[in-house]
Structure formats: structure tokens, C-alpha cells
Amino acid sequence: MGKPSQSVAYGIIAAYILYGLGCGYMAATQPIGAGWRLFSYHPFLMTLGMITCLGSASIIKKLGGYYNTKMHGVLSWCGLMASLGGLYAIWLNKNNLGRSHLKTNHSLLGLACFLLCFALGVVGGAILHPDWGIDNKNKTIRTAHKLASRFTLALTWFAAFLGLQEMTQDTTTLALFGLPLLIFAPMSLI
């Protein structure tokens, strides 16, 4: 998808917000009937951070311009901070339950995705920032940042789906979480 109109972009961002709140809550209360608990902060904050904020940041960046570039960075870092809260919640929950960390494909991929997002954020802020980036006109770095970010965003969505699969095998729940990501993909990743 090329540059969307402003109204289309805001519509997509509204869909991301609804998705993050609705599907984040749905994931947070799995398995069905589990209710809200300490663990719930992990999928809720990770969904808001890695899907809602980062997905919205990719759409905002496509609008182009100085303001949208800065908003892209702000939304990306907000996503990282929400995700950091989600990582803290799962770390605390596992410690409280006496469980070991980083034992599943979801946890390993999720941590790798967070670290990739952090690295991409540092590159974006230090090198590509429109006000003080040390090489903000370098098209090669811009292209590498864009392509690596899209790849990482797709990986984060896959990690999120893997995590939900660890909590439920209910096809309706998995479809409600996964199908919107397939719909968002061409708008955010291409």
C-alpha cells in the first residue's frame, strides 16, 4: 500500500486502537473464563504496544512529512514502553509462580522482537530523527530501517499469535485475534 489519504490513515489507526483494546483484553482473559489477573497485563500491554502503537506508527509514517515522522517515533517509543510493561508483568508473574523464563518459542521470539524494536528505535532516534539525526538524509539507512522495521513488525505479530495459541486452541478466539492481523498486514507491512 502506498501513501494513504489522511482520512484512510486515521480510519486504520482507529481500527488498530479498537483491535488493541478488544483483542488485547480477549487475549488477557484467556483461557476463557480465567478473568483478569497479574498475567493479564502481559498480553494486554504487548498487544497495545507491539500491534496498536507500532502498527499505527507505520501508518503515520506513510503519510510523510516532518510532523508525521516525529509522531511515528513517538508512537514507536510508546509501543516499546507499553511492551516493557508487558515484559515486566510476565517476568513478575513467572517469578511469583516459581516458573522459569524463556522456555517457549513465543517467549524467545517475543524477546528477540522487543530487542529488534529497541535497536530500530535507537537507529531512528539517533540517526534518522529529522531534527538531530546524525545522518538523517541517508537513503540507504532509511531504506534499511524501513525494511527491517516491517520485517520485525511481522515477527511481533507472529509472536503474539504464538502466545495466544499457548493459552487457547479455540478456533473462534484464534480467528478473532489473527484474521485482523492478516487484514492489517498489507496496509502496514507493504
C-alpha positions in Angstrom: 0.0 0.0 0.0 1.4 3.4 -0.9 0.6 6.7 0.8 -2.9 6.6 2.2 -5.1 9.7 2.4 -5.2 11.2 5.9 -8.8 10.0 6.4 -8.0 6.5 5.4 -4.9 6.5 7.7 -6.9 7.7 10.6 -9.5 5.1 10.0 -6.8 2.4 10.0 -5.4 3.8 13.2 -8.9 3.8 14.8 -9.2 0.1 13.8 -5.8 -0.5 15.4 -7.0 1.1 18.7 -10.2 -0.9 18.7 -8.2 -4.1 17.9 -5.7 -3.4 20.7 -8.4 -2.8 23.3 -10.7 -5.6 22.3 -8.2 -8.3 21.3 -5.8 -7.3 23.9 -8.5 -7.8 26.6 -9.6 -11.1 24.9 -6.0 -12.4 25.0 -5.6 -11.1 28.6 -8.5 -13.2 29.8 -7.6 -16.5 28.2 -8.2 -19.3 28.7 -11.9 -18.5 28.5 -13.2 -17.8 32.0 -9.8 -17.1 33.6 -10.7 -13.4 34.2 -8.2 -10.6 34.8 -5.1 -11.4 36.8 -1.4 -10.3 37.1 -0.6 -12.3 33.9 -3.3 -10.4 32.0 -1.2 -7.3 31.9 1.3 -9.2 29.7 -0.9 -9.9 26.6 -2.8 -6.7 27.0 0.2 -4.4 27.1 2.1 -6.3 24.5 -0.9 -6.1 22.1 -1.3 -2.4 22.7 2.5 -1.9 22.3 3.5 -4.2 19.5 0.3 -4.2 17.5 -1.6 -1.0 18.2 1.2 1.5 18.7 3.8 0.1 16.2 1.1 -0.6 13.6 -0.2 2.9 14.0 3.3 4.3 13.8 3.9 2.5 10.5 0.7 4.1 9.1 1.5 7.6 10.3 5.0 7.4 8.7 3.4 6.6 5.3 1.7 10.0 5.4 5.1 11.6 5.2 6.3 14.9 6.4 8.0 16.4 9.4 5.2 16.1 11.9 4.2 12.6 10.9 7.8 11.4 11.0 8.1 12.7 14.6 4.7 11.2 15.5 5.9 7.9 14.1 8.9 8.0 16.5 6.7 8.9 19.5 4.2 6.2 18.8 7.0 3.7 18.3 8.6 4.5 21.6 5.2 4.5 23.3 4.8 1.0 21.9 8.1 0.0 23.3 7.3 1.4 26.8 3.9 -0.5 26.8 5.7 -3.6 25.8 8.3 -3.1 28.5 5.4 -3.1 31.0 4.1 -6.3 29.4 7.6 -7.9 29.8 7.7 -6.8 33.4 4.3 -8.3 34.1 5.3 -11.7 32.7 8.6 -11.6 34.5 6.9 -10.8 37.8 4.1 -13.4 37.2 6.6 -16.2 36.4 8.7 -15.3 39.5 5.6 -15.3 41.7 4.7 -18.8 40.4 8.2 -20.1 40.6 8.4 -20.8 36.8 11.5 -20.5 34.6 11.8 -17.8 31.9 12.4 -18.1 28.2 11.3 -21.7 27.7 8.9 -21.4 24.7 9.2 -20.3 21.1 6.8 -17.4 22.0 9.0 -16.1 24.7 12.2 -16.4 22.8 10.8 -14.8 19.6 9.0 -12.1 21.7 12.2 -11.1 23.5 14.1 -11.0 20.1 11.4 -8.9 18.7 11.5 -6.4 21.6 15.3 -6.1 21.3 15.0 -5.6 17.5 12.4 -2.9 18.0 14.6 -1.2 20.6 17.6 -1.3 18.2 15.4 0.1 15.4 14.2 2.8 17.8 17.7 3.8 18.7 18.7 4.0 15.0 15.6 6.0 14.2 16.2 8.4 17.1 19.9 8.8 16.9 20.5 8.6 13.1 17.2 9.4 11.3 15.5 11.9 13.6 14.6 14.9 11.4 15.9 17.4 14.0 19.1 15.9 15.3 19.7 12.7 13.5 23.4 12.4 12.7 22.7 11.0 9.2 19.0 11.8 8.6 19.3 12.3 4.9 21.0 8.9 4.2 18.6 7.0 1.9 20.4 3.6 2.4 19.9 3.8 6.2 16.3 4.9 5.8 15.5 2.0 3.5 17.3 -0.5 5.8 15.3 1.0 8.7 12.0 0.7 6.9 12.5 -2.9 5.6 13.9 -4.1 9.0 11.0 -2.5 10.8 8.4 -4.1 8.6 10.1 -7.5 9.0 10.2 -7.0 12.8 6.6 -5.9 12.9 5.5 -9.0 11.1 7.6 -11.1 13.5 6.0 -9.4 16.5 2.5 -10.2 15.2 3.5 -13.9 14.7 5.0 -14.0 18.3 1.7 -12.6 19.6 -0.3 -15.2 17.8 2.1 -18.0 19.1 1.5 -16.7 22.6 -2.3 -16.8 22.2 -2.0 -20.4 20.9 -0.3 -21.4 24.1 -3.3 -20.3 26.1 -6.2 -21.5 23.9 -6.9 -23.8 21.0 -10.4 -22.2 20.5 -10.6 -21.5 16.8 -13.0 -18.6 17.2 -10.7 -16.8 19.6 -7.7 -17.5 17.4 -9.5 -16.3 14.3 -10.7 -13.1 16.1 -7.1 -12.3 17.0 -5.4 -13.5 13.9 -7.6 -12.5 10.9 -7.5 -8.8 11.6 -3.7 -9.0 11.6 -3.9 -10.5 8.1 -6.1 -7.6 7.1 -3.7 -5.0 8.6 -0.6 -6.6 7.0 -0.9 -5.1 3.5 -1.7 -1.7 5.0 1.2 -1.7 7.4 3.9 -4.0 6.0 3.9 -3.2 2.3 
